Amino acid sequence: MTLPKNLKSWWSYLRPLTLLFFLVSFATGSDSPCSANRTNSDKRDSDVDKLLELTTSHKAADEFVEPLKHLAKKRAWETELEKSKTRLPRSEWDDARAATIRVGQIEFVVVLLRSWNFAIPGIEVQTIFLLNDQGKFLDRISCQINSRCRPLYTAIPTKPEPDGAQLIIRLDGFSARGNFAHYLYHGNEEQKFYWGHDKMPRNQPSLWDARGLCRIVIKDSKFQVILPTKKDKSVE
């Protein structure tokens, strides 16, 4: 097909620009269909992928633990893994899973471990590890409750929360009220938060029910607790 003369003239200018745009897009991966379909799984550590696969297939916690220990040994954070059991040294994890959380263009991996000492009264602990996509340790936080109030679970919102929370530790099936408290361990800091609210109607959610025991964001490759704050500490 023969193009009109004026179209030929325009095409002679556009063709080099079109070629240049294609080459730049290919080199940088920006604004291209291929880059939009790429995921961090292309560069993730294979042992990290293993943990994510075990979570997706709903494997039992004991099947999750050995690959996790292998990853911790390979990436030299075995000590951090052992520290997570100091409050329950004789108890194994009864729930273990992993998930990815994206912050901007960076993908992080969180490993969630829960254990309790099978005693009432006793304690239950939810521990969350923050890793990069190569399985390197970045941070750890733990939440402890009286086992009468168990179980704990950690929600990962699928939609943005108003306060930006990316992890929310809650009680599952028990109202957070009365003469109980929860403890947060992050870095070298230990904090206790008394629940109270025992005079509220039973059908009315407490403050801790509504917002969770702990709300966390990932900032500068570390966990940051946005709730509770030190103002939430109450006198028993």
VOGUVEX-660880 format. One line per field, with one value per atom (N, C-alpha, C): residue in three letters; atom name; residue number from 1; z, x, y. Coordinates in pm, whole numbers. Layout:
<sites>
resn = (ala, ...)
name = (CA, ...)
resi = (NUM, ...)
pz = (Z, ...)
px = (X, ...)
py = (Y, ...)
</sites>
This chain:
<sites>
resn = (met, met, met, thr, thr, thr, leu, leu, leu, pro, pro, pro, lys, lys, lys, asn, asn, asn, leu, leu, leu, lys, lys, lys, ser, ser, ser, trp, trp, trp, trp, trp, trp, ser, ser, ser, tyr, tyr, tyr, leu, leu, leu, arg, arg, arg, pro, pro, pro, leu, leu, leu, thr, thr, thr, leu, leu, leu, leu, leu, leu, phe, phe, phe, phe, phe, phe, leu, leu, leu, val, val, val, ser, ser, ser, phe, phe, phe, ala, ala, ala, thr, thr, thr, gly, gly, gly, ser, ser, ser, asp, asp, asp, ser, ser, ser, pro, pro, pro, cys, cys, cys, ser, ser, ser, ala, ala, ala, asn, asn, asn, arg, arg, arg, thr, thr, thr, asn, asn, asn, ser, ser, ser, asp, asp, asp, lys, lys, lys, arg, arg, arg, asp, asp, asp, ser, ser, ser, asp, asp, asp, val, val, val, asp, asp, asp, lys, lys, lys, leu, leu, leu, leu, leu, leu, glu, glu, glu, leu, leu, leu, thr, thr, thr, thr, thr, thr, ser, ser, ser, his, his, his, lys, lys, lys, ala, ala, ala, ala, ala, ala, asp, asp, asp, glu, glu, glu, phe, phe, phe, val, val, val, glu, glu, glu, pro, pro, pro, leu, leu, leu, lys, lys, lys, his, his, his, leu, leu, leu, ala, ala, ala, lys, lys, lys, lys, lys, lys, arg, arg, arg, ala, ala, ala, trp, trp, trp, glu, glu, glu, thr, thr, thr, glu, glu, glu, leu, leu, leu, glu, glu, glu, lys, lys, lys, ser, ser, ser, lys, lys, lys, thr, thr, thr, arg, arg, arg, leu, leu, leu, pro, pro, pro, arg, arg, arg, ser, ser, ser, glu, glu, glu, trp, trp, trp, asp, asp, asp, asp, asp, asp, ala, ala, ala, arg, arg, arg, ala, ala, ala, ala, ala, ala, thr, thr, thr, ile, ile, ile, arg, arg, arg, val, val, val, gly, gly, gly, gln, gln, gln, ile, ile, ile, glu, glu, glu, phe, phe, phe, val, val, val, val, val, val, val, val, val, leu, leu, leu, leu, leu, leu, arg, arg, arg, ser, ser, ser, trp, trp, trp, asn, asn, asn, phe, phe, phe, ala, ala, ala, ile, ile, ile, pro, pro, pro, gly, gly, gly, ile, ile, ile, glu, glu, glu, val, val, val, gln, gln, gln, thr, thr, thr, ile, ile, ile, phe, phe, phe, leu, leu, leu, leu, leu, leu, asn, asn, asn, asp, asp, asp, gln, gln, gln, gly, gly, gly, lys, lys, lys, phe, phe, phe, leu, leu, leu, asp, asp, asp, arg, arg, arg, ile, ile, ile, ser, ser, ser, cys, cys, cys, gln, gln, gln, ile, ile, ile, asn, asn, asn, ser, ser, ser, arg, arg, arg, cys, cys, cys, arg, arg, arg, pro, pro, pro, leu, leu, leu, tyr, tyr, tyr, thr, thr, thr, ala, ala, ala, ile, ile, ile, pro, pro, pro, thr, thr, thr, lys, lys, lys, pro, pro, pro, glu, glu, glu, pro, pro, pro, asp, asp, asp, gly, gly, gly, ala, ala, ala, gln, gln, gln, leu, leu, leu, ile, ile, ile, ile, ile, ile, arg, arg, arg, leu, leu, leu, asp, asp, asp, gly, gly, gly, phe, phe, phe, ser, ser, ser, ala, ala, ala, arg, arg, arg, gly, gly, gly, asn, asn, asn, phe, phe, phe, ala, ala, ala, his, his, his, tyr, tyr, tyr, leu, leu, leu, tyr, tyr, tyr, his, his, his, gly, gly, gly, asn, asn, asn, glu, glu, glu, glu, glu, glu, gln, gln, gln, lys, lys, lys, phe, phe, phe, tyr, tyr, tyr, trp, trp, trp, gly, gly, gly, his, his, his, asp, asp, asp, lys, lys, lys, met, met, met, pro, pro, pro, arg, arg, arg, asn, asn, asn, gln, gln, gln, pro, pro, pro, ser, ser, ser, leu, leu, leu, trp, trp, trp, asp, asp, asp, ala, ala, ala, arg, arg, arg, gly, gly, gly, leu, leu, leu, cys, cys, cys, arg, arg, arg, ile, ile, ile, val, val, val, ile, ile, ile, lys, lys, lys, asp, asp, asp, ser, ser, ser, lys, lys, lys, phe, phe, phe, gln, gln, gln, val, val, val, ile, ile, ile, leu, leu, leu, pro, pro, pro, thr, thr, thr, lys, lys, lys, lys, lys, lys, asp, asp, asp, lys, lys, lys, ser, ser, ser, val, val, val, glu, glu, glu)
name = (N, CA, C, N, CA, C, N, CA, C, N, CA, C, N, CA, C, N, CA, C, N, CA, C, N, CA, C, N, CA, C, N, CA, C, N, CA, C, N, CA, C, N, CA, C, N, CA, C, N, CA, C, N, CA, C, N, CA, C, N, CA, C, N, CA, C, N, CA, C, N, CA, C, N, CA, C, N, CA, C, N, CA, C, N, CA, C, N, CA, C, N, CA, C, N, CA, C, N, CA, C, N, CA, C, N, CA, C, N, CA, C, N, CA, C, N, CA, C, N, CA, C, N, CA, C, N, CA, C, N, CA, C, N, CA, C, N, CA, C, N, CA, C, N, CA, C, N, CA, C, N, CA, C, N, CA, C, N, CA, C, N, CA, C, N, CA, C, N, CA, C, N, CA, C, N, CA, C, N, CA, C, N, CA, C, N, CA, C, N, CA, C, N, CA, C, N, CA, C, N, CA, C, N, CA, C, N, CA, C, N, CA, C, N, CA, C, N, CA, C, N, CA, C, N, CA, C, N, CA, C, N, CA, C, N, CA, C, N, CA, C, N, CA, C, N, CA, C, N, CA, C, N, CA, C, N, CA, C, N, CA, C, N, CA, C, N, CA, C, N, CA, C, N, CA, C, N, CA, C, N, CA, C, N, CA, C, N, CA, C, N, CA, C, N, CA, C, N, CA, C, N, CA, C, N, CA, C, N, CA, C, N, CA, C, N, CA, C, N, CA, C, N, CA, C, N, CA, C, N, CA, C, N, CA, C, N, CA, C, N, CA, C, N, CA, C, N, CA, C, N, CA, C, N, CA, C, N, CA, C, N, CA, C, N, CA, C, N, CA, C, N, CA, C, N, CA, C, N, CA, C, N, CA, C, N, CA, C, N, CA, C, N, CA, C, N, CA, C, N, CA, C, N, CA, C, N, CA, C, N, CA, C, N, CA, C, N, CA, C, N, CA, C, N, CA, C, N, CA, C, N, CA, C, N, CA, C, N, CA, C, N, CA, C, N, CA, C, N, CA, C, N, CA, C, N, CA, C, N, CA, C, N, CA, C, N, CA, C, N, CA, C, N, CA, C, N, CA, C, N, CA, C, N, CA, C, N, CA, C, N, CA, C, N, CA, C, N, CA, C, N, CA, C, N, CA, C, N, CA, C, N, CA, C, N, CA, C, N, CA, C, N, CA, C, N, CA, C, N, CA, C, N, CA, C, N, CA, C, N, CA, C, N, CA, C, N, CA, C, N, CA, C, N, CA, C, N, CA, C, N, CA, C, N, CA, C, N, CA, C, N, CA, C, N, CA, C, N, CA, C, N, CA, C, N, CA, C, N, CA, C, N, CA, C, N, CA, C, N, CA, C, N, CA, C, N, CA, C, N, CA, C, N, CA, C, N, CA, C, N, CA, C, N, CA, C, N, CA, C, N, CA, C, N, CA, C, N, CA, C, N, CA, C, N, CA, C, N, CA, C, N, CA, C, N, CA, C, N, CA, C, N, CA, C, N, CA, C, N, CA, C, N, CA, C, N, CA, C, N, CA, C, N, CA, C, N, CA, C, N, CA, C, N, CA, C, N, CA, C, N, CA, C, N, CA, C, N, CA, C, N, CA, C, N, CA, C, N, CA, C, N, CA, C, N, CA, C, N, CA, C, N, CA, C, N, CA, C, N, CA, C, N, CA, C, N, CA, C, N, CA, C, N, CA, C, N, CA, C, N, CA, C, N, CA, C, N, CA, C, N, CA, C, N, CA, C, N, CA, C, N, CA, C, N, CA, C, N, CA, C, N, CA, C, N, CA, C, N, CA, C, N, CA, C, N, CA, C, N, CA, C, N, CA, C, N, CA, C, N, CA, C, N, CA, C)
resi = (1, 1, 1, 2, 2, 2, 3, 3, 3, 4, 4, 4, 5, 5, 5, 6, 6, 6, 7, 7, 7, 8, 8, 8, 9, 9, 9, 10, 10, 10, 11, 11, 11, 12, 12, 12, 13, 13, 13, 14, 14, 14, 15, 15, 15, 16, 16, 16, 17, 17, 17, 18, 18, 18, 19, 19, 19, 20, 20, 20, 21, 21, 21, 22, 22, 22, 23, 23, 23, 24, 24, 24, 25, 25, 25, 26, 26, 26, 27, 27, 27, 28, 28, 28, 29, 29, 29, 30, 30, 30, 31, 31, 31, 32, 32, 32, 33, 33, 33, 34, 34, 34, 35, 35, 35, 36, 36, 36, 37, 37, 37, 38, 38, 38, 39, 39, 39, 40, 40, 40, 41, 41, 41, 42, 42, 42, 43, 43, 43, 44, 44, 44, 45, 45, 45, 46, 46, 46, 47, 47, 47, 48, 48, 48, 49, 49, 49, 50, 50, 50, 51, 51, 51, 52, 52, 52, 53, 53, 53, 54, 54, 54, 55, 55, 55, 56, 56, 56, 57, 57, 57, 58, 58, 58, 59, 59, 59, 60, 60, 60, 61, 61, 61, 62, 62, 62, 63, 63, 63, 64, 64, 64, 65, 65, 65, 66, 66, 66, 67, 67, 67, 68, 68, 68, 69, 69, 69, 70, 70, 70, 71, 71, 71, 72, 72, 72, 73, 73, 73, 74, 74, 74, 75, 75, 75, 76, 76, 76, 77, 77, 77, 78, 78, 78, 79, 79, 79, 80, 80, 80, 81, 81, 81, 82, 82, 82, 83, 83, 83, 84, 84, 84, 85, 85, 85, 86, 86, 86, 87, 87, 87, 88, 88, 88, 89, 89, 89, 90, 90, 90, 91, 91, 91, 92, 92, 92, 93, 93, 93, 94, 94, 94, 95, 95, 95, 96, 96, 96, 97, 97, 97, 98, 98, 98, 99, 99, 99, 100, 100, 100, 101, 101, 101, 102, 102, 102, 103, 103, 103, 104, 104, 104, 105, 105, 105, 106, 106, 106, 107, 107, 107, 108, 108, 108, 109, 109, 109, 110, 110, 110, 111, 111, 111, 112, 112, 112, 113, 113, 113, 114, 114, 114, 115, 115, 115, 116, 116, 116, 117, 117, 117, 118, 118, 118, 119, 119, 119, 120, 120, 120, 121, 121, 121, 122, 122, 122, 123, 123, 123, 124, 124, 124, 125, 125, 125, 126, 126, 126, 127, 127, 127, 128, 128, 128, 129, 129, 129, 130, 130, 130, 131, 131, 131, 132, 132, 132, 133, 133, 133, 134, 134, 134, 135, 135, 135, 136, 136, 136, 137, 137, 137, 138, 138, 138, 139, 139, 139, 140, 140, 140, 141, 141, 141, 142, 142, 142, 143, 143, 143, 144, 144, 144, 145, 145, 145, 146, 146, 146, 147, 147, 147, 148, 148, 148, 149, 149, 149, 150, 150, 150, 151, 151, 151, 152, 152, 152, 153, 153, 153, 154, 154, 154, 155, 155, 155, 156, 156, 156, 157, 157, 157, 158, 158, 158, 159, 159, 159, 160, 160, 160, 161, 161, 161, 162, 162, 162, 163, 163, 163, 164, 164, 164, 165, 165, 165, 166, 166, 166, 167, 167, 167, 168, 168, 168, 169, 169, 169, 170, 170, 170, 171, 171, 171, 172, 172, 172, 173, 173, 173, 174, 174, 174, 175, 175, 175, 176, 176, 176, 177, 177, 177, 178, 178, 178, 179, 179, 179, 180, 180, 180, 181, 181, 181, 182, 182, 182, 183, 183, 183, 184, 184, 184, 185, 185, 185, 186, 186, 186, 187, 187, 187, 188, 188, 188, 189, 189, 189, 190, 190, 190, 191, 191, 191, 192, 192, 192, 193, 193, 193, 194, 194, 194, 195, 195, 195, 196, 196, 196, 197, 197, 197, 198, 198, 198, 199, 199, 199, 200, 200, 200, 201, 201, 201, 202, 202, 202, 203, 203, 203, 204, 204, 204, 205, 205, 205, 206, 206, 206, 207, 207, 207, 208, 208, 208, 209, 209, 209, 210, 210, 210, 211, 211, 211, 212, 212, 212, 213, 213, 213, 214, 214, 214, 215, 215, 215, 216, 216, 216, 217, 217, 217, 218, 218, 218, 219, 219, 219, 220, 220, 220, 221, 221, 221, 222, 222, 222, 223, 223, 223, 224, 224, 224, 225, 225, 225, 226, 226, 226, 227, 227, 227, 228, 228, 228, 229, 229, 229, 230, 230, 230, 231, 231, 231, 232, 232, 232, 233, 233, 233, 234, 234, 234, 235, 235, 235, 236, 236, 236)
pz = (0, 0, 0, -83, -94, -5, 84, 174, 104, 135, 82, 119, 39, 54, 193, 243, 374, 487, 476, 578, 573, 454, 443, 516, 502, 566, 718, 770, 916, 964, 891, 931, 933, 841, 839, 967, 1031, 1158, 1277, 1272, 1385, 1400, 1288, 1295, 1384, 1371, 1462, 1608, 1633, 1772, 1830, 1750, 1796, 1829, 1744, 1767, 1894, 1914, 2033, 2160, 2158, 2274, 2307, 2205, 2227, 2291, 2243, 2295, 2441, 2473, 2611, 2704, 2660, 2742, 2766, 2663, 2677, 2775, 2766, 2851, 2997, 3024, 3161, 3220, 3134, 3183, 3226, 3202, 3248, 3144, 3194, 3110, 3000, 3021, 2920, 2972, 2885, 2931, 3001, 2954, 3016, 3160, 3183, 3319, 3411, 3361, 3445, 3492, 3415, 3451, 3534, 3547, 3625, 3772, 3847, 3992, 4057, 4189, 4261, 4272, 4236, 4241, 4145, 4044, 3951, 4021, 4131, 4198, 4344, 4394, 4532, 4556, 4677, 4719, 4711, 4666, 4647, 4779, 4890, 5019, 5067, 5030, 5061, 4982, 4854, 4772, 4832, 4889, 4949, 5064, 5148, 5260, 5211, 5107, 5051, 4989, 4924, 4865, 4973, 5082, 5192, 5253, 5261, 5313, 5221, 5092, 4994, 4996, 5017, 5017, 5155, 5251, 5386, 5455, 5445, 5513, 5663, 5739, 5885, 5928, 6050, 6100, 6103, 6138, 6148, 6012, 5904, 5770, 5730, 5793, 5764, 5838, 5957, 6048, 5994, 5941, 5893, 5779, 5676, 5573, 5630, 5732, 5794, 5866, 5938, 6007, 5906, 5794, 5689, 5635, 5611, 5561, 5665, 5792, 5897, 5909, 5895, 5901, 5781, 5664, 5542, 5545, 5602, 5604, 5739, 5824, 5949, 6047, 6063, 6168, 6257, 6274, 6364, 6506, 6550, 6685, 6704, 6604, 6612, 6618, 6545, 6548, 6686, 6746, 6879, 6984, 6967, 7062, 7067, 6954, 6947, 7035, 7083, 7165, 7313, 7349, 7487, 7589, 7549, 7642, 7646, 7545, 7541, 7492, 7569, 7521, 7492, 7558, 7539, 7445, 7387, 7302, 7155, 7072, 6928, 6872, 6753, 6689, 6643, 6677, 6633, 6510, 6469, 6345, 6284, 6154, 6086, 5942, 5896, 5758, 5715, 5586, 5530, 5428, 5409, 5312, 5263, 5150, 5098, 5120, 5143, 5156, 5074, 4987, 4902, 4960, 4966, 5008, 4894, 4820, 4700, 4600, 4559, 4464, 4533, 4666, 4740, 4797, 4776, 4830, 4954, 5063, 5187, 5210, 5292, 5331, 5482, 5529, 5672, 5704, 5811, 5861, 5994, 6004, 6123, 6196, 6321, 6402, 6531, 6565, 6688, 6770, 6901, 6989, 7125, 7197, 7334, 7411, 7543, 7625, 7668, 7601, 7627, 7775, 7838, 7980, 8002, 8095, 8134, 8286, 8347, 8278, 8221, 8109, 8044, 7955, 7853, 7763, 7617, 7530, 7386, 7326, 7228, 7166, 7015, 6956, 6810, 6777, 6695, 6655, 6504, 6463, 6321, 6285, 6186, 6134, 6005, 5987, 5863, 5790, 5664, 5582, 5450, 5383, 5245, 5153, 5022, 4931, 4918, 4979, 4981, 5114, 5201, 5329, 5436, 5413, 5515, 5625, 5749, 5864, 5871, 5893, 5907, 6043, 6094, 6221, 6274, 6403, 6467, 6573, 6585, 6690, 6743, 6873, 6934, 7019, 7023, 7107, 7195, 7325, 7421, 7496, 7514, 7591, 7686, 7779, 7864, 7777, 7793, 7707, 7726, 7833, 7849, 7736, 7675, 7574, 7431, 7418, 7287, 7197, 7062, 6996, 6939, 6917, 6845, 6695, 6615, 6472, 6417, 6307, 6243, 6108, 6092, 5966, 5880, 5750, 5653, 5561, 5579, 5501, 5351, 5279, 5133, 5070, 5151, 5105, 5202, 5153, 5240, 5363, 5479, 5603, 5616, 5680, 5696, 5760, 5855, 5922, 5856, 5747, 5676, 5731, 5832, 5894, 5790, 5794, 5701, 5770, 5903, 5984, 6108, 6142, 6258, 6341, 6463, 6553, 6633, 6629, 6695, 6775, 6855, 6916, 6822, 6824, 6737, 6823, 6831, 6904, 7051, 7096, 7238, 7243, 7327, 7339, 7430, 7384, 7461, 7566, 7683, 7793, 7924, 8033, 8164, 8223, 8324, 8398, 8327, 8204, 8123, 8058, 7997, 7927, 7815, 7724, 7626, 7631, 7590, 7596, 7455, 7425, 7297, 7320, 7242, 7248, 7111, 7106, 6978, 7005, 6943, 6972, 7118, 7186, 7329, 7417, 7355, 7430, 7462, 7585, 7630, 7687, 7638, 7684, 7721, 7826, 7872, 7855, 7802, 7779, 7847, 7951, 8027, 7950, 7948, 7867, 7936, 8055, 8121, 8043, 8037, 7966, 8017, 8140, 8188, 8224, 8230, 8261, 8136, 8021, 7896, 7871, 7802, 7764, 7682, 7702, 7636, 7484, 7437, 7292, 7228, 7309, 7258, 7247, 7126, 7111, 7193, 7253, 7326, 7227, 7277, 7193, 7127, 7203, 7151, 7047, 7062, 6961, 6829, 6839, 6720, 6638, 6705, 6628, 6631, 6717, 6727, 6841, 6878, 6987, 6942, 6814, 6763, 6613, 6571, 6430, 6385, 6275, 6235, 6091, 6064, 5927, 5908, 5783, 5749, 5698, 5766, 5729, 5743, 5639, 5639, 5670, 5614, 5629, 5773, 5854, 5992, 6024, 6130, 6180, 6259, 6241, 6322, 6377, 6509, 6575, 6577, 6511, 6512, 6619, 6658, 6771, 6832, 6964, 7060, 7078, 7139, 7174, 7326, 7374, 7518, 7593, 7523, 7586, 7616, 7547, 7567, 7691, 7755, 7879, 7988, 8059, 8165, 8298, 8403, 8537, 8573, 8623, 8657, 8782)
px = (85, 0, 89, 57, 135, 73, 157, 109, 107, 11, 11, 141, 177, 305, 321, 212, 223, 240, 177, 194, 334, 389, 526, 622, 597, 683, 676, 553, 538, 602, 584, 640, 792, 852, 998, 1051, 971, 1012, 980, 865, 818, 892, 932, 992, 1116, 1213, 1329, 1292, 1192, 1150, 1084, 1003, 936, 1039, 1140, 1245, 1322, 1353, 1427, 1346, 1215, 1130, 1127, 1120, 1116, 1246, 1360, 1489, 1508, 1466, 1477, 1387, 1264, 1171, 1223, 1282, 1334, 1451, 1538, 1656, 1621, 1525, 1492, 1381, 1299, 1186, 1069, 1076, 967, 857, 735, 617, 605, 656, 645, 560, 485, 401, 483, 604, 686, 720, 761, 799, 679, 561, 441, 409, 447, 415, 524, 639, 746, 711, 757, 738, 873, 880, 1004, 1038, 945, 975, 1087, 1114, 1223, 1358, 1367, 1496, 1494, 1380, 1372, 1462, 1510, 1585, 1493, 1547, 1465, 1407, 1479, 1428, 1314, 1319, 1206, 1084, 1104, 993, 934, 1020, 973, 876, 910, 823, 689, 693, 569, 483, 549, 476, 411, 482, 427, 306, 310, 197, 77, 101, -8, -75, 3, -52, -102, -101, -156, -91, 40, 112, 116, 133, 138, 264, 260, 371, 502, 497, 622, 689, 613, 672, 735, 694, 742, 873, 887, 995, 1133, 1149, 1281, 1333, 1250, 1297, 1330, 1255, 1283, 1419, 1445, 1574, 1689, 1667, 1769, 1799, 1694, 1711, 1784, 1745, 1808, 1957, 1991, 2132, 2209, 2150, 2216, 2241, 2145, 2155, 2205, 2253, 2320, 2232, 2106, 2023, 1959, 2034, 1987, 1964, 2052, 2040, 1907, 1867, 1739, 1623, 1634, 1528, 1519, 1634, 1634, 1582, 1615, 1567, 1415, 1352, 1206, 1140, 1218, 1161, 1200, 1263, 1310, 1196, 1077, 964, 891, 911, 850, 957, 1060, 1174, 1140, 1038, 1006, 887, 838, 719, 756, 691, 710, 604, 628, 531, 411, 292, 172, 108, 162, 116, 234, 255, 369, 331, 357, 327, 413, 414, 491, 406, 436, 363, 454, 418, 494, 415, 488, 428, 513, 448, 521, 511, 626, 634, 700, 620, 674, 717, 842, 894, 967, 968, 1043, 949, 984, 905, 974, 898, 947, 874, 934, 872, 855, 736, 712, 687, 749, 730, 659, 544, 460, 460, 504, 513, 433, 355, 276, 298, 311, 329, 266, 232, 186, 229, 224, 280, 177, 62, -42, -76, -85, -122, -215, -308, -399, -400, -353, -300, -161, -134, -5, 12, 94, 112, 110, 71, 80, 157, 240, 324, 311, 287, 291, 417, 504, 628, 625, 670, 675, 817, 873, 1005, 989, 1074, 1079, 1208, 1192, 1307, 1303, 1418, 1414, 1390, 1388, 1353, 1461, 1577, 1684, 1688, 1592, 1585, 1673, 1727, 1811, 1722, 1764, 1689, 1697, 1580, 1574, 1520, 1419, 1358, 1270, 1232, 1145, 1061, 936, 847, 763, 733, 652, 543, 429, 316, 279, 267, 238, 110, 28, -96, -108, -202, -240, -312, -279, -336, -486, -543, -690, -758, -685, -745, -709, -635, -589, -706, -684, -555, -537, -410, -373, -370, -392, -367, -326, -254, -206, -273, -346, -412, -320, -320, -248, -354, -386, -495, -471, -578, -569, -596, -654, -678, -609, -569, -499, -581, -519, -583, -567, -662, -651, -521, -470, -344, -222, -243, -131, -86, -155, -113, -105, 6, 27, 18, 26, 9, -70, -171, -255, -267, -216, -225, -354, -438, -568, -589, -695, -745, -846, -854, -948, -1054, -1172, -1283, -1291, -1209, -1210, -1203, -1285, -1285, -1171, -1095, -980, -1029, -1060, -1110, -1087, -1106, -1096, -956, -931, -805, -694, -670, -566, -482, -373, -286, -214, -156, -67, 67, 170, 307, 365, 435, 503, 653, 724, 870, 925, 997, 1051, 1188, 1291, 1426, 1458, 1505, 1535, 1421, 1308, 1197, 1090, 1042, 931, 823, 700, 590, 469, 401, 281, 161, 51, -70, -189, -237, -351, -480, -570, -690, -802, -842, -953, -1083, -1162, -1291, -1385, -1367, -1447, -1590, -1618, -1754, -1837, -1776, -1850, -1950, -2061, -2155, -2083, -2119, -2048, -2063, -2173, -2193, -2129, -2059, -1990, -1841, -1783, -1640, -1555, -1452, -1359, -1270, -1193, -1098, -1000, -954, -858, -923, -1052, -1122, -1129, -1161, -1185, -1059, -950, -829, -720, -735, -633, -536, -460, -363, -238, -206, -85, -101, -72, -80, 60, 105, 246, 257, 355, 392, 539, 578, 719, 775, 877, 938, 1089, 1159, 1306, 1355, 1285, 1323, 1317, 1232, 1211, 1062, 1023, 887, 873, 760, 728, 588, 577, 446, 377, 260, 185, 76, 31, -60, -33, -31, -59, 60, 33, 138, 157, 254, 278, 161, 81, -37, -144, -136, -237, -211, -99, -71, -164, -224, -318, -271, -309, -277, -376, -327, -415, -495)
py = (-118, 0, 124, 220, 343, 450, 508, 611, 745, 830, 966, 1036, 1132, 1197, 1260, 1327, 1393, 1292, 1172, 1067, 1010, 994, 945, 1038, 1167, 1264, 1252, 1240, 1222, 1093, 985, 855, 858, 934, 942, 1007, 1094, 1154, 1063, 997, 918, 785, 726, 592, 588, 681, 677, 696, 785, 807, 684, 616, 493, 386, 372, 273, 306, 436, 478, 448, 478, 452, 303, 220, 75, 27, 78, 34, 77, 201, 248, 168, 141, 63, -77, -135, -271, -274, -172, -169, -145, -57, -21, -106, -165, -244, -160, -27, 60, 70, 74, 94, -9, -127, -231, -344, -412, -522, -629, -654, -758, -723, -595, -557, -560, -528, -528, -668, -769, -906, -972, -905, -965, -959, -1057, -1056, -1081, -1053, -1076, -1223, -1312, -1454, -1490, -1402, -1427, -1421, -1348, -1333, -1379, -1424, -1471, -1590, -1600, -1718, -1840, -1951, -2072, -2123, -2103, -2148, -2058, -1931, -1841, -1886, -1917, -1967, -2095, -2178, -2303, -2274, -2177, -2141, -2088, -2008, -1954, -2064, -2160, -2273, -2359, -2383, -2462, -2393, -2260, -2185, -2196, -2180, -2188, -2324, -2428, -2564, -2606, -2512, -2536, -2655, -2662, -2769, -2745, -2854, -2843, -2769, -2716, -2635, -2713, -2842, -2918, -2937, -2931, -2939, -2806, -2700, -2566, -2537, -2593, -2556, -2593, -2714, -2755, -2668, -2638, -2544, -2406, -2363, -2234, -2238, -2344, -2357, -2360, -2426, -2433, -2294, -2215, -2079, -1993, -2005, -1926, -1959, -2085, -2126, -2072, -2082, -2036, -1885, -1810, -1664, -1611, -1702, -1664, -1587, -1631, -1572, -1679, -1788, -1895, -1844, -1753, -1699, -1626, -1550, -1479, -1577, -1685, -1787, -1851, -1877, -1936, -1838, -1710, -1609, -1604, -1635, -1628, -1733, -1830, -1937, -1925, -1814, -1802, -1804, -1756, -1754, -1887, -1969, -2102, -2201, -2223, -2304, -2450, -2503, -2645, -2666, -2560, -2572, -2556, -2636, -2622, -2528, -2480, -2392, -2472, -2426, -2498, -2435, -2318, -2255, -2181, -2202, -2140, -2111, -1990, -1954, -1836, -1811, -1701, -1627, -1499, -1418, -1307, -1249, -1135, -1007, -900, -767, -671, -598, -504, -363, -297, -158, -81, -7, 58, -47, -42, -139, -254, -255, -357, -462, -587, -696, -752, -760, -819, -952, -1034, -1161, -1161, -1195, -1208, -1355, -1400, -1536, -1526, -1593, -1584, -1719, -1716, -1837, -1818, -1919, -1912, -2037, -2018, -2134, -2105, -2213, -2199, -2322, -2312, -2420, -2523, -2524, -2626, -2636, -2520, -2516, -2398, -2417, -2309, -2302, -2194, -2076, -2103, -2039, -2048, -1927, -1939, -1826, -1874, -1782, -1803, -1686, -1715, -1612, -1617, -1501, -1486, -1406, -1467, -1402, -1379, -1260, -1226, -1186, -1253, -1219, -1140, -1041, -966, -1002, -1048, -1087, -1012, -1004, -956, -1076, -1052, -1161, -1267, -1242, -1341, -1418, -1387, -1457, -1398, -1279, -1214, -1156, -1175, -1125, -973, -909, -764, -720, -791, -750, -862, -846, -945, -875, -918, -867, -982, -980, -1086, -1024, -1095, -1056, -1175, -1152, -1259, -1231, -1337, -1325, -1443, -1432, -1543, -1648, -1774, -1877, -1896, -1840, -1844, -1766, -1672, -1584, -1628, -1734, -1776, -1819, -1824, -1805, -1664, -1631, -1511, -1541, -1441, -1456, -1320, -1325, -1202, -1186, -1076, -1046, -958, -987, -905, -845, -718, -656, -666, -694, -699, -563, -472, -335, -240, -122, -26, 11, 8, 52, 203, 271, 417, 462, 382, 420, 358, 283, 222, 88, 35, -92, -203, -278, -389, -525, -524, -645, -606, -688, -659, -787, -784, -899, -887, -991, -990, -1119, -1116, -1239, -1301, -1431, -1501, -1569, -1507, -1569, -1535, -1440, -1401, -1250, -1188, -1042, -997, -899, -849, -750, -800, -718, -790, -717, -779, -767, -848, -841, -921, -882, -945, -835, -876, -781, -856, -779, -840, -768, -840, -790, -786, -680, -667, -664, -744, -750, -714, -601, -554, -494, -550, -506, -530, -428, -440, -390, -362, -302, -406, -401, -485, -395, -410, -326, -411, -368, -436, -343, -398, -320, -389, -327, -382, -358, -458, -447, -368, -410, -342, -356, -250, -249, -359, -407, -519, -479, -349, -304, -275, -294, -272, -383, -356, -462, -569, -694, -804, -798, -740, -734, -610, -533, -413, -440, -429, -456, -359, -411, -325, -252, -159, -86, -181, -281, -378, -469, -497, -577, -500, -372, -292, -270, -243, -207, -312, -413, -517, -489, -591, -577, -503, -515, -451, -426, -303, -265, -223, -282, -270, -225, -138, -104, -140, -155, -177, -44, 5, 132, 122, 163, 157, 16, -83, -225, -274, -211, -252, -248, -319, -307, -177, -112, 5, -15, -12, -28, 107, 114, 239, 238, 121, 103, -33, -42, 64, 157, 272, 366, 361, 432, 434, 497, 578, 639, 534, 418, 314, 230, 250, 176, 225, 130, 165, 110, 174, 126, 15, -95, -207, -175)
</sites>
